[in-house]
């Protein structure tokens, strides 16, 4: 195991924890590991991870079964993260000049003290824009504490709805496809098209409501179709995106959609 390098997605929600590890092969991705555990329904409070002896014990046990080399990506709930777009400067910038440009723009993008934020950026769907994400440093520290105490080394904290776009973009028939991922207290969505967009909803999840909110959607897929009934709603099987997988597999693979999306997230340049 010492020579392997897994890409691992960790999705912690109220009610359960899902983790999934993949490894790149010559002709695609191989499923190397999956792990699912029940959690109390107050594990997240307003999106903030609550460290408990149970969670700490689970993570420590899990860490012992991982290879020495891995890239761990952890999902963050939508309410913890602020997102804005920023026009690219007229002249091309490389690091560290680009980071300085983003940092100098932060005060007008976010209505909080910039020093209290952890800020990241990436290219947006529009080639002339940057997508800027920000989360409070103290919240990131609360998420980081139990992971580090368990010996885990997170590389990336990623917005869960952005992780869902990694699944949506890899499914067949991409244009104007709406992918829904229900959770116990909210639901995530990703819509493919000329630009792939994503977000979260807390209103009741119904077929009628989705058709009114996303009239451009030509098809609707759901990772848990038992939670969403309606004509034409199709079942998303995220593990079908992996070229190599063997039993035992999860009974409800849709529950691993965010973990898989995190694992599939491209490396930062």
N, C-alpha and C positions, 0 to 999 in steps of 0.2 A: 504493500500500500504506500510505501514511502515515495515511490516515483510517480504516483498518480497525482493529477490535479483536478479536483472536482470543482464545478460551479454549483453553489448551493443557495437555494432560496429558503428563507425562513419567514413564515407568515403566522403571526401571533394575533389571535382575535379573542373576543369574549366567547367563551365556550369551547375553544379548541386551538391547538397548535398544529400546523402542518409544515413539514420540512421535506425538501426533495433535492437530491444531488444528481448531476449529470456530468458526463465526460465526453469530450469530443473524440470521435472516431473518423476514419478516412471518409466514410460515406454518410456521416450524420452524427446525431447525438445518441448516447447510450444512457439509459436510466441505471444509475448505480445504487441508489438508496432512496427510500422514502420512510417517513416516520410521522405518526399522528398520535396525539394525546389529548384527552379531554382536559379542559381548564374551567375554573369558576367563571361565572358570567359577569364578575366585576374585575377581571384581570386587567382590563383597560378602563380607566375612568376619564371621561372626556378625551379619550385617545391616548392618555398617558399610561405607560406600562407600570403596574404595581408589583414591586419585588416582594415575593413571598417565599417561605422555605420550600413550598411545593414546587414552584417554578424554578427556583435555584437548583433543587435536587434533579428535576427533569433535565435541565440544560447541562448540568455537570455530567449526568449519565450519558446524554447524547454525545457530548463532546468526545468522550472516550472512544466512540465508535467511528470517528471521522479520520480520514487520512491526514498525514502531516501537512500536505500541501492542498490548500483549497482557497477559493474566493467566496466569501460569505456575503450575501446580499439580504438585507432585512427590510421588510415592508413597513411603511409608516401609514397610519390612518389619515384620510384626507383632511380632517379638521385640524391637524397639526401643522400643515404645510401651506404656505402662501405661494402663489405662482403669478408671475407677471412676464410679459414679453418686453424685450428691449431691442431697439433697432441696432443693427451692427454699425460700427463706426465707418465713415466713408473710406478711410485708409485701412488696409489689412493689418491686424495686430496679431502678434504671437505672444506666448507667455514670457515674462510675467505681465506684460503690458495689458493683455486682455483682462486679466484678473483685476488689475488696478482700475480699468475702465468700468467693470461691473461693480466693484466696490464703491467707486465714486458716484455711481448712479443709484445705489441702494437707498439713500435717504428720500429720494422722490418717488421710489417705487413702493416702499413699505412704510406704513404709518407707525413704526416703532423705532426705538433706538438701534441703529445698525450694529453697534457693538454687541448687542444682546442676541444677534442672529447668526446662525450658521448658513452660509450662502453657497449655492452651487449653480452651475449653468451648463447648458448644452445647446446645440443647434436646434432651432425650432423647425416645424414642418415647412414654414416659409423661409427660404434661403437667406432672406434679408433680415431675419430676426434671431435673437437669442431667447431661449426659455430660461427664466431665472426662477429658482426655487429657494425658499428660505424657511427655516424652522428655528424656534428659540433654542439657544444653546442649553439652557437648563433642562428642557424637555429631552433633547438628544442625550444629555448626560444621564437622565433617568432611564432611558432605554438602554444605554450603553452599560450601565453599572452591572446588572445581573449577567449580561453576556460576558463581560470581561472577568467577572468573578468566577465564571464557569470555565474560564480558559479559552473562550471563543474570541476570534479576531475578525470582527465585521469590517469589510472593505467599503461597503456602500449602504446607506439608508436611502430607500427609494419609495416614492409615493405609490401606494398599492394600485391606484387606478392606472398609473403609467405602466406598472408591471402587467396589467391586463392587456394593454395594447400590444405587448410582445406576443400574446396568444392570438389576438384578433388579426394582426398583420400576417401571421403565418398560416392562417386558415385558407382553404380554397375559396374562390369567388370573392375576392376582397371588396369590391366596390360597394360602398354604402351598406355594409353589413354592420348590424348592431349586435354587440355581445354583452350579455347581462350576467353579472356574478352576484347572487343574493348572499347576504350575511345576516346575522341574527338581528342587528339593529340598524342596518342600512344596506344599500346595494351599490355596486360599482358598474359603470358602463364604459364601453369603448366603441367608437363609431369609425369605420374605415371609409376612405374616400380619397379625394385629391390630397387632403390632409387628414391624418388620423387624430381624433380628439378623444378625450376621456374625462370622467368625472364621477361624482357620487350623488346618490339621491336618498332621501329619508322618507318621502311620501310613500303611500301604499303602492306596491308593485303590481300593476295590472296591465293587461295587453292593451286596453283602451288608452290608458294613460301614456304608454310608450308610443303608441301610434300618433297621439296628439303632440307629444314632446319631440319626437323624431320622425316627422312626416317624410323625410328624405330616405329613411331606412328601407331598403329593398328586401331585406331578410332579417329575422331576429333569431339569434342563438342564445341559449341559456345554459349555464353550467349546472343548474339544478332545476330541470324543467318541471319537477313536481311542485316548485314554488311559483311557477308562472304558466298559467294555462291560456290558451287562445289559438286561433287558427294559424297554422304555419310556423309556430314556435318550434325550433329544432334544437336538438340536444348537442351541446358542445362536448367533445371528448378530448381534453387537452393532451393526454398522453399519446394520442395518435400522431402527434407532431414529432415524436421521437422515433428514430429509425430502429433502435435496438431496445427491446424491453422483454422481460420474461417474468413469469409468475414467481412468487405471489405479487399481485398488483392490488391497489386500493379498491375496495368495493364501490366507493363513490369517488371516482377520479376527478370529478368536477371540483371537489373541495380543495384540490391541489393546484387550481388554476393560478392563483397568485404566486404560490411558491415556485411553480414552473416558470411563470413569466419573469420572476426575479432571477432564477437560474439562467434563463436564456438572455438576460440583459447583456448587450454588448459591453465589452471592456471599455473603460474610459481611455481616450487617446492620450 
